[in-house]
Amino acid sequence: PHHYEKAIKPYQNEQEKTGLANTLIPLGDLEGRLGNIDQARSHYDKAIELYQNEPDQLGEANAFKAIGDLETRLGNIDQARSHYNKAIDLYQNEQAKLGLANALKALGDLERRLGNIDQARSHCDKAIELYQNEQNQLGLANALLALGELESRLGSIDQSCSHYDKAIEL
């Protein structure tokens, strides 16, 4: 965190809000991984506020996705779902297809863990289509792994293996 604090200082002095917000998101990620949840939320909330004041919807979407990931790790399902949905709306507004795909995959993973199979499959299928259109092989591989996990959970071993094999090829 010490290095991030140093990185934030010039942005605070110059009132460069986007630079500050861009630094606050990874700082929130770090604090969350260190178990400093209140600090992580504070950094994300401040980043969202700064992006909204600019306005910078893509940055705002990234911040909502990041806080959604934090709430997912903490098991705060309703908050995570809400943040992911806000990110999805903003990514759609900005036509940011990779961001949208990443948020859809994250929401699909959340729904899969909750046993909401149809919702999980729908989100995952949309993410796969976006990754394919954007020719993002790593995202596509991760989405196929998630879909394979979903099919495995349902006992559809052949379909699961098919998704895993495609992911391995990528």
C-alpha atoms as one frame of an Amber mdcrd trajectory, in Angstrom:
protein
   0.000   0.000   0.000   2.907   2.382   0.647   3.817   2.534  -3.049   0.233
   3.245  -4.035   0.016   6.035  -1.492   3.066   7.587  -3.167   1.441   7.145
  -6.561  -1.759   8.871  -5.436  -0.045  11.950  -3.995   0.786  13.685  -7.336
  -2.763  13.192  -8.576  -4.197  14.728  -5.425  -1.944  17.753  -5.739  -2.763
  18.323  -9.412  -6.447  17.459  -9.079  -6.057  14.953 -11.928  -9.190  13.018
 -11.107  -8.982  10.273 -13.728  -5.384   9.447 -12.808  -6.321   9.346  -9.146
  -9.342   7.140  -9.825  -7.236   4.828 -11.998  -4.822   4.431  -9.083  -7.549
   3.918  -6.483  -8.933   0.792  -8.168  -5.752  -1.321  -7.884  -5.248   0.098
  -4.400  -8.742  -1.156  -3.537  -7.848  -4.540  -5.047  -4.722  -4.723  -2.904
  -6.476  -3.664   0.291  -9.204  -6.229  -0.361  -6.650  -9.008  -0.777  -4.941
  -7.900   2.425  -8.249  -8.159   4.266  -8.674  -4.390   4.704 -12.247  -4.465
   3.447 -13.387  -1.032   4.637 -10.353   0.588   3.042 -10.929  -1.321  -0.186
 -14.548  -0.197  -0.340 -13.508   3.356   0.432 -11.047   3.372  -2.471 -13.602
   1.926  -4.881 -16.298   4.356  -3.751 -13.940   7.311  -4.174 -12.945   6.085
  -7.650 -16.611   5.772  -8.646 -17.279   9.300  -7.389 -14.319  10.693  -9.327
 -15.337   8.894 -12.516 -18.904  10.152 -12.179 -17.677  13.718 -11.765 -15.509
  13.554 -14.907 -17.735  11.805 -16.373 -15.916   8.623 -17.356 -18.363   5.739
 -17.710 -15.720   3.217 -18.704 -13.692   3.954 -15.586 -16.856   3.855 -13.515
 -17.741   0.463 -15.003 -14.280  -0.859 -14.134 -14.716   0.320 -10.546 -18.143
  -1.308 -10.230 -16.728  -4.557 -11.633 -13.865  -4.423  -9.117 -16.148  -3.849
  -6.140 -18.426  -6.610  -7.456 -15.435  -8.963  -7.371 -14.709  -7.913  -3.777
 -18.306  -8.468  -2.660 -18.317 -11.857  -4.403 -15.218 -12.943  -2.484 -16.900
 -11.791   0.738 -20.110 -13.689  -0.045 -22.222 -10.526  -0.282 -24.308 -11.814
  -3.159 -26.899  -9.067  -3.542 -24.268  -6.328  -3.441 -22.045  -8.198  -5.906
 -24.926  -8.759  -8.323 -25.923  -5.091  -8.085 -22.382  -3.887  -8.795 -21.958
  -6.294 -11.719 -25.256  -5.143 -13.216 -24.202  -1.493 -12.932 -20.907  -2.346
 -14.625 -22.740  -4.238 -17.384 -25.029  -1.268 -18.069 -22.083   1.130 -18.226
 -20.016  -1.176 -20.453 -23.002  -1.462 -22.802 -23.385   2.333 -22.890 -19.717
   2.662 -23.807 -19.806  -0.296 -26.212 -16.821  -1.714 -24.322 -17.187  -5.314
 -25.397 -14.299  -6.841 -23.459 -15.318  -5.124 -20.244 -18.870  -6.268 -20.855
 -17.697  -9.835 -21.477 -15.631  -9.824 -18.273 -18.549  -8.517 -16.200 -20.961
 -11.027 -17.743 -18.561 -13.884 -17.024 -18.154 -12.721 -13.419 -21.934 -12.482
 -12.977 -22.322 -15.901 -14.611 -19.793 -17.370 -12.163 -21.715 -15.845  -9.276
 -25.031 -17.249 -10.517 -23.457 -20.681 -11.101 -22.218 -20.812  -7.506 -25.733
 -19.976  -6.344 -27.237 -22.738  -8.469 -29.037 -20.325 -10.839 -28.192 -22.451
 -13.846 -30.224 -20.726 -16.576 -28.943 -17.289 -15.597 -25.378 -18.547 -15.343
 -25.548 -20.192 -18.769 -27.096 -17.097 -20.342 -24.399 -14.776 -18.985 -21.638
 -17.207 -19.924 -22.984 -17.692 -23.464 -23.111 -13.916 -23.987 -19.555 -13.571
 -22.682 -18.341 -16.349 -25.002 -19.935 -14.636 -28.002 -18.295 -11.319 -27.094
 -14.884 -12.919 -26.552 -15.171 -14.676 -29.906 -16.156 -11.454 -31.685 -13.249
  -9.613 -30.083 -10.872 -12.532 -30.750  -9.856 -12.601 -27.101  -8.625 -16.163
 -26.662  -7.777 -15.938 -22.963 -11.215 -14.575 -22.092 -12.816 -17.176 -24.321
 -10.823 -19.976 -22.683 -11.832 -18.798 -19.208 -15.486 -18.546 -20.209 -15.365
 -22.044 -21.711 -13.846 -23.353 -18.481 -16.701 -21.748 -16.550 -19.242 -23.296
 -18.901 -17.484 -26.652 -18.538 -17.740 -26.323 -14.776 -21.441 -25.555 -15.085
 -22.069 -28.592 -17.283 -20.013 -30.773 -14.949 -22.110 -29.624 -12.019 -25.222
 -30.635 -13.956 -23.762 -34.074 -14.699 -23.387 -33.382 -18.427 -19.935 -34.918
 -18.610 -19.659 -35.032 -22.427 -20.592 -31.375 -22.779 -18.309 -30.466 -19.917
 -15.362 -32.276 -21.497 -16.084 -30.634 -24.831 -15.888 -27.166 -23.253 -12.736
 -28.089 -21.337 -11.097 -29.438 -24.495 -11.877 -26.231 -26.413 -10.453 -24.179
 -23.557  -7.276 -26.261 -23.486  -6.834 -25.752 -27.256  -6.964 -22.004 -26.741
